[in-house]
Amino acid sequence: MLIESLDQEGRGVAHRDGKAVFIEGALPGETVTCSTWRSKPSYEIATLEEVLHPSAQRVVPRCRYFGRCGGCSLQHLEPRAQVAIKQRVLEDSLWHIGRIRPEQILPAIHGPAWGYRQRARLTVRHVPKKGGALVGFHERRSSYVADMDSCEIMPPRISHLLRPLRELVNALSIRSRIPQIEVAVGDEADVLVFRVLESPGDTDLALLREFAERRGLWLYLQPRGPESACPLHPSRHADLYYTLPEFDLKIGFAPTDFTQVNHAVNGVLVRRVLALLDPQPGERVADLFCGVGNFALAIARRGASVTGFEGSAELVGRARANAEENGLSDSARFIEMDLHSPASGGLAGLGRFDRMLLDPPRDGAVELVKALGEDAPRRIVYVSCNPATLARDAAVLVRTRGYALRAAGVVNMFPHTSHVESVALFGRDG
C-alpha cells in the first residue's frame, strides 16, 4: 500500500477500495503492509506491520517508548520534515475549511527538538500487576499509563524523576488517591503539583517533604481545582518565572497557570508577533486572551499602550503583577472579560484600538471576530493552536469583515507531535 500523505494526527494516508486508510507509523512515499483495527464505511484505521520501501526521511526514534507512549507521534520522521508536514496541514486547513490562501508563507519557527517540554501533566495509576505505581503519559489509543522511566521531550532533570516518583508514590498510603502530577519548570525553580483526592497523613507528608528537599524541588498539593494548589515544601510559593531577554521582561506564573510549554520557541514567537503587529509608540493595542501578559508586556515595552483581556480572574491578577514587576503598569492594563460571548462586543465601549492580537484556546474566537465592528483595527495578528478553528475564524474575517490574510506560518511548539501551532496576519485598507 502506497502512503500518499499524513493526516492531522500524524498517520499515513492511503486509499484502498475507495476508502481512506489511516496507518499509524507510516510516512508519505512509503510502501507498507498494515493491519486494520477499525473499519467504517468510508475509512479504516490500521497499524503498520512492515515497511517495504522506507522514506528517506524516516529516522530511528530516540525514545525507546515511542509507539507505546501516546505523548509523541512523529519521532520516526526527520524533524525538518515534521515542520514541512505541519505547514502543509495549516495551508490545507485554510483552504479546505476557510477557502483562503495566505498572500505570504512565513518562515517556520523552530526551537530545540528534545528536552523542550517545560510543562506537562503526568498521569498516575497504582497498578499492582505492574509492580505498583506508574507515572507518565497515556499509552497510544488507551487510558492506560505507559510503563516508562524516561521522557526525551522533557528536560533531562525532570525525565530522571519518573522512576523516583514511582517509588515515592508506592511508598505513600494514599498511592491510589493521586491521579496526576503536574510539572511546571521555570528559569530557577522546578515545581511538582500532586493532585490529591485524599489528604495525606503525617507519614506521607514527611515522605513528600523529604523527596522535595533531597531533589531540590518545590512540591505543591492540589486537593480540588487548579486554584487550590498550595505549597507543601518549601512552605512558601515558588518564584516561578521565565524571561524574554529581548524585551527585558520577567514573566511570573503559578504552577497551574497556562503558559507555553516551550520557553525557547515562545521567545521567538513573541519576537515574530511583535514584528507582524508592529505596534508604534502611543498607539492603543488590544491583546485578547492575554494570559499572564506574555505578549502584552512586550507590546508595552515597545511604547504602545496595551489593554489585555482574559476570562480568568487569576490570570488577570498575575498579568497585573507582572506589569508592576516590570515597571509597565502605566502602559499595560488588564481586564477580566468573557471573550467567548458576543457580549465581548463591549470592547467598543473602551474606545478604538489601532492594532489587535488574538491568542485563543483550541476553540478559537469565532464569536469575538463576528462582533468586530467597522472601527476594528486595520491589523490583527492571530496566534492559533488549532488550524481548523483558525481557518474558520479567518473565513469570517475575510468574507464578512473585509480583511485579507496577509501571511501565515507554523510554530513548532511541540516537536515530534502532530500538534500544529501557527501565527497569521490579517490586514484591511481604510
Residue pairs with C-beta under 8 A, 6 or more apart in sequence:
1 14
1 16
1 21
1 23
1 31
1 32
1 33
1 34
2 14
2 29
2 30
2 31
3 12
3 13
3 14
3 23
3 26
3 27
3 28
3 29
3 30
3 31
3 32
4 12
4 13
4 14
4 15
4 28
5 12
5 13
5 28
5 88
6 12
6 13
6 27
6 28
6 85
6 89
6 418
7 13
7 22
8 89
8 93
8 387
8 418
8 420
9 22
9 73
9 418
10 24
10 73
10 74
10 77
10 85
10 417
10 418
11 22
11 23
11 24
11 25
11 26
11 45
11 73
12 22
12 23
12 24
12 25
12 26
12 27
12 28
12 30
12 32
12 48
13 20
13 21
13 22
13 23
14 20
14 21
14 23
14 26
14 32
15 21
16 44
19 41
19 42
19 43
19 44
20 42
20 43
20 44
21 34
21 36
21 43
21 44
21 45
21 46
22 43
22 44
22 45
22 46
23 32
23 34
23 46
23 47
23 48
24 45
24 46
24 47
24 48
24 73
24 140
25 47
25 48
25 67
25 76
26 32
26 34
26 48
26 51
27 54
27 55
27 57
27 58
27 76
27 77
28 55
28 85
29 55
29 56
30 51
30 52
30 53
30 54
30 55
30 58
31 51
31 52
31 53
32 48
32 49
32 50
32 51
32 52
33 48
33 49
33 50
33 52
34 46
34 47
34 48
34 49
35 46
35 47
35 49
36 44
36 45
36 46
37 45
37 46
37 47
38 44
38 45
51 58
57 77
57 78
57 81
58 76
58 77
58 78
59 75
59 76
59 77
59 78
60 76
61 67
61 72
61 75
61 76
62 75
62 114
62 152
63 69
63 72
63 75
63 150
63 151
63 152
63 153
64 150
65 146
65 148
65 150
65 151
66 72
66 75
66 76
67 140
68 139
68 140
68 146
69 136
69 137
69 138
69 139
69 140
69 146
69 148
69 151
70 137
70 138
70 139
70 140
70 141
70 142
70 146
71 137
71 146
71 151
71 153
71 417
72 153
72 416
72 417
73 140
73 416
73 417
73 418
74 82
74 85
74 416
74 417
74 418
75 152
75 416
77 85
79 113
79 415
79 416
82 412
82 415
82 416
83 108
83 110
83 410
83 412
86 108
86 410
86 412
86 418
86 420
87 105
87 108
87 409
87 410
89 387
89 420
90 387
90 390
90 408
90 409
90 410
90 420
90 422
91 101
91 102
91 105
91 408
93 387
93 388
93 390
93 391
94 100
94 101
94 102
94 387
94 390
94 391
94 394
94 405
94 408
95 101
95 391
96 391
97 388
97 391
97 392
97 395
98 391
98 392
98 394
98 395
98 398
99 395
100 391
100 394
100 395
100 398
100 405
101 405
102 405
102 406
102 407
102 408
102 424
103 404
103 405
103 406
103 407
104 406
104 407
104 408
105 407
105 408
105 409
106 272
106 407
106 408
106 409
106 423
107 409
108 409
108 410
108 411
108 412
109 265
109 268
109 269
109 272
109 409
109 410
109 411
109 412
109 423
110 265
110 268
110 412
111 262
111 264
111 265
111 268
111 412
111 413
111 415
112 262
112 264
112 265
112 415
113 415
113 416
114 152
114 153
114 415
115 152
115 153
115 154
115 155
115 156
115 159
116 153
116 261
116 262
116 264
116 265
116 415
117 151
117 153
117 154
117 155
117 261
117 262
117 414
118 155
118 183
118 184
118 185
118 186
118 242
118 261
118 262
118 263
119 182
119 183
119 184
119 185
119 259
119 260
119 261
120 151
120 154
120 158
120 182
120 183
120 261
121 180
121 181
121 182
121 183
122 135
122 136
122 137
122 162
122 165
122 180
122 181
122 182
122 183
123 134
123 135
123 136
123 137
123 138
123 145
123 179
123 180
124 133
124 134
124 135
124 145
124 169
124 178
124 179
124 180
124 181
125 133
125 134
125 144
125 145
126 132
126 133
126 134
126 169
126 170
126 175
126 176
127 133
127 134
127 145
130 147
132 166
132 169
132 170
132 175
133 165
133 166
133 167
133 169
133 170
133 175
134 145
134 146
134 147
134 148
134 166
135 145
135 162
135 165
135 166
135 169
135 181
136 145
136 146
136 147
136 148
136 151
136 162
137 145
137 146
137 148
137 151
138 144
138 145
138 146
139 145
139 146
148 162
149 162
149 163
149 166
150 159
150 160
150 162
151 158
151 159
151 162
152 159
153 415
153 416
154 183
155 185
157 190
158 183
158 185
158 190
161 192
161 215
164 211
164 215
165 181
165 192
168 207
168 208
168 211
169 175
169 178
171 207
172 178
172 200
172 204
172 207
172 208
173 200
173 201
173 203
173 204
174 196
174 197
174 198
174 200
174 201
174 204
177 196
177 197
177 198
178 194
178 195
178 196
178 197
179 195
179 197
180 195
181 192
181 193
181 194
181 195
182 192
182 193
182 195
182 222
182 255
182 256
183 190
183 191
183 192
183 193
184 190
184 191
184 193
184 240
184 253
184 255
184 256
184 259
185 191
186 238
186 239
186 240
186 241
186 242
186 253
187 241
187 242
187 243
188 239
188 241
189 218
189 238
189 239
189 240
190 216
190 217
190 218
191 217
191 218
191 219
191 220
191 238
191 240
191 255
192 212
192 217
192 218
192 219
192 220
193 220
193 221
193 222
193 229
193 255
193 256
194 208
194 219
194 220
194 221
194 222
195 222
196 221
196 222
196 223
197 223
199 223
200 208
200 221
205 232
208 219
208 221
208 232
208 233
209 219
209 232
209 233
211 217
211 219
212 218
212 219
212 232
212 233
212 234
213 233
218 231
218 233
218 234
218 238
218 255
219 231
219 232
219 233
220 229
220 230
220 231
220 232
220 238
220 255
221 229
221 230
221 232
222 228
222 229
222 230
222 256
226 256
227 256
227 314
229 254
229 255
229 256
231 237
231 238
237 254
238 255
239 252
240 252
240 253
240 254
240 255
241 250
241 251
241 252
241 253
242 250
242 251
242 253
242 259
242 263
242 266
243 249
243 250
243 251
244 251
244 267
244 270
244 297
244 298
245 267
246 267
246 270
246 271
247 270
247 297
247 298
247 301
248 301
248 326
249 297
249 298
249 301
249 326
250 322
250 325
250 326
251 259
251 292
251 293
251 294
251 297
251 322
252 292
252 318
252 321
252 322
252 325
253 259
253 292
253 318
254 314
254 318
257 291
257 292
257 314
257 315
257 318
258 291
258 292
258 315
259 266
259 291
259 292
259 294
260 266
260 269
260 294
260 413
261 413
261 414
262 413
262 414
265 411
265 412
265 413
266 294
266 413
269 383
269 411
269 413
269 423
270 294
270 295
270 298
272 411
272 423
273 295
273 298
273 357
273 381
273 383
273 423
274 295
274 298
274 299
274 302
276 381
276 407
276 423
276 425
277 285
277 299
277 355
277 357
277 379
277 381
278 355
278 379
279 285
279 299
279 302
279 303
279 304
279 306
279 354
279 355
280 302
280 303
280 304
280 354
281 302
281 303
281 304
282 303
282 304
282 305
283 304
283 305
283 354
283 355
284 304
284 305
284 306
284 307
284 351
284 352
284 353
284 354
285 299
285 304
285 305
285 306
285 307
285 353
285 354
285 355
285 356
285 357
286 306
286 307
286 309
286 347
286 353
286 355
286 356
286 357
286 377
287 295
287 296
287 299
287 306
287 307
287 308
287 309
287 356
287 357
287 359
288 309
288 339
288 356
288 357
288 358
288 359
288 360
288 365
288 368
289 309
289 310
289 311
289 339
289 358
289 359
289 360
289 361
289 365
290 296
290 308
290 309
290 310
290 315
290 319
290 334
290 359
291 310
291 315
291 319
291 359
292 315
292 318
292 319
292 322
293 308
293 318
293 319
293 322
293 323
293 332
293 334
294 359
295 357
295 359
295 383
296 306
296 308
296 319
296 323
296 332
296 334
296 357
297 306
297 319
297 322
297 323
297 326
297 328
297 332
299 306
299 332
299 357
300 306
300 323
300 328
300 331
300 332
301 326
301 328
303 331
304 331
304 354
304 355
305 331
305 332
306 331
306 332
306 333
307 332
307 333
307 334
307 335
307 350
307 353
308 316
308 319
308 332
308 333
308 334
308 335
309 334
309 335
309 336
309 337
309 339
309 344
309 347
310 316
310 319
310 334
310 335
310 336
310 337
310 339
311 336
311 337
311 338
311 339
311 340
312 336
313 336
316 334
316 335
316 336
319 332
319 334
320 329
320 333
320 334
323 329
323 332
323 333
323 334
337 344
337 346
338 344
339 360
339 365
339 368
340 363
340 365
340 367
340 368
341 367
342 367
342 370
342 371
344 367
344 368
344 371
345 371
345 373
347 353
347 371
348 373
348 375
352 375
353 376
353 377
354 377
354 378
354 379
355 377
355 378
355 379
355 380
355 381
356 376
356 377
356 379
356 380
356 381
357 380
357 381
357 382
357 383
358 365
358 368
358 369
358 380
358 381
358 382
358 383
359 382
359 383
360 368
360 384
360 389
361 385
362 385
362 386
362 389
363 386
363 389
364 384
364 386
364 389
364 390
364 392
364 393
365 382
365 389
365 393
366 389
366 392
366 393
366 396
369 393
369 396
369 397
369 401
370 396
370 400
372 397
372 401
376 401
378 427
378 428
378 429
378 430
379 425
379 426
379 427
380 397
380 403
380 425
380 426
380 427
381 423
381 424
381 425
381 426
382 390
382 393
382 394
382 423
382 424
382 425
382 426
383 411
383 421
383 422
383 423
384 390
384 421
384 422
384 423
384 424
385 413
385 419
385 420
385 421
386 420
387 420
387 422
390 422
390 424
394 405
394 424
394 426
397 403
397 405
397 426
398 404
398 405
398 426
401 428
402 428
402 430
403 426
403 427
403 428
404 426
404 427
404 428
405 424
405 425
405 426
406 425
406 426
406 427
407 424
407 425
408 422
408 423
408 424
408 425
409 422
409 423
410 420
410 421
410 422
411 421
411 422
411 423
412 421
413 419
413 421
414 421
